[in-house]
Amino acid sequence: MSKPLKDAKSLKFILIAEAFLAYIYVSLTNGIFLAFLSYKGYNIQDISIIALASSLPTVTIGFLAYKRVSLIAKAEKKHLLLVHASERLIWLLVPFLSSLESLLLVYTVKNFFSALISLILNNIIFSSFNEEGVKEVTSKRNAFASAASIIGFLLATFFLTLGDLGFLYSFISGTFIGLVSTGLLGWAKISRVRTVKPRKSGEERIFVTSLYQILYSASVALQGVFWVNYLILDLGSPAYWPALIGVVATFTSVFSSLYWGRKPLEFYKVAIFFDSLTPIAIFLVKHYVFHLGIAAYGSTFGTGAGFLGSFLYARYLGIIGPTRASSLLILLGGLGQLIASVLGIAVSSHLILVAIIAVLRLAALLIAFLTIPEVSIVPAGLARTYAVTLYMTSLQGYRMTLEFSYETVMTTIRILILTLSLLALYTIYRVAVILMEV
């Protein structure tokens, strides 16, 4: 076996093993953070504020990395290890904090590190492997992460049965397991990130893929907020039922990740179609017990629909390069979470919420079926034409908005200058009149 091939296999193993350990850590820390806030006496509004504010670093970092590729392209393994370890260590502070301001600050800083980690790891994956390699690593990381989440959830449940010190034990244990995953990354042989100058051709493919990704991300994030409230408040489920549904969905994703990772992109239209029915099924099924089946169903097809964006970016690496592909995934995921947080705070009606979720999911489906050639239900040439038309229309609208905004600002400035000039002339006139009277 040649050395480059051996190094690639070693990197795959380390990245997959890191995901396994990292998601045990995540379950023991981030996974119980909302429960910790509730334990401290904070209400839904307080928790929503923390969730909303903490999503801002993801959007900011994704945007900056996309606009300035050099910020991440120059990142080395030592930078990854630094932010990777820092994110883990910050959880040691959480059990000793009580005020909303301190928890908000710490959690926002934690998410800042999380966004950097995701960005650098995605960058490494996109830069180190071809399309098939990206599919393999991503699907296996997701499968092992799902299995690890179940283990972490069981450990967290055990710790929380120990009383007041349960949160402390969980945060400390999670931190040290997370640091083991950091140490594992230290063994990885990471090559210099490839930089690719963006091509003008193919921009419409990136645009429609990104549009699909943000619509789908917002829909999924909002569905998570809605489902928990709907189960407990409307269907009268026990308090532990949403957690049980989470376990079923996570367990199912272990197998669905491996399944969709082996399928060609053309087959993903099946996942997109059946996944679009999930929010409708959630709302129409009125007995909470049957929602366990919906969780398995939604996880099976939702995994494929969720993979589509990242796998398409892997195919389009020659157009945007690995760094911009990584940045877009982070940016659009953060925007989706931000949109969902705002809607979750602003809309209280479950009927309106599920309608918004269904519309977002349907819009994502239409974008995929009509403008993305790999999964379109129309001929590929026609899908490309639709994509170009949508892209050019959006670009023209964007330019018109900029021009209108520019003209509006300039008109405002002209009116302001004219007003100040008239005011100055009037002042001079009044001063002249007063002097003449003297």
Protein Blocks (a to p, Z undefined) as FASTA:
>chain_A
ZZklmmmmmmmmmmmmmmmmmmmmmmmmmmmmmmmmmmnopafklmmmmmmmmmmmmmmm
mmmmmmmmmlmmmpcfklmmmmmmmmmmmmmmmmmpfbfklmmmmmmmmmmmmmmmmmmm
mmmmmmmpcfklmmmmmmmmmmmmmmmmmmmmmmmmmmmmnojmlmmmmmmmmmmmmmmm
mmmmmmpccdddddddddfehklmmmmmmmmmmmmmmmmmmmmmmmmmmmmmmnopafkl
mmmmmmmmmmmmmmmmmmmmmpcfklmmmmmmmmmmmmmmmmmpmcfklmmmmmmmmmmm
mmmmmmmmmmmmmmmmmmnojmlmmmmmmmmmmmmmmmmmmmmmmpmbfklmmmmmmmmm
mmmmmmmmmmmmklpcbdfklmmmmmmmmmmmmmmmmmmmmmmmmmmmmmmmmmmmmmmm
mmmmmmmmmmmmmmmmZZ
